[in-house]
Amino acid sequence: MRHEPWPLASATLEELHETLLEAVGLPRPAGPPLVHYSPGVRQVRFGVPRLHRGDSGRAARGRSRPGAGAA
């Protein structure tokens, strides 16, 4: 994932209904939760990075298989 830095601001948690920690047997954290807010960034790119010229074609495209050498 690539993106510009996310601008963060302090936030206040008004209500929390959390049951996951107890369900897996973990203790509750001490103190209040630490929360932040971000309005987001303009462009976020997910997925496999694109190939650039000069990259190893076969291996970079995921076609390399054990024992699949050149004939």
URSUL-V395784 format. One record per helix or strand. SS is the DSSP state (h for helix, s for strand). FROM is the first residue (numbers start at 0). TO is the last residue. If there is no record, write none. Layout:
SS:FROM:TO + SS:FROM:TO
This chain:
s:1:2 + s:8:9 + h:19:22 + s:35:36 + s:43:44 + h:56:59
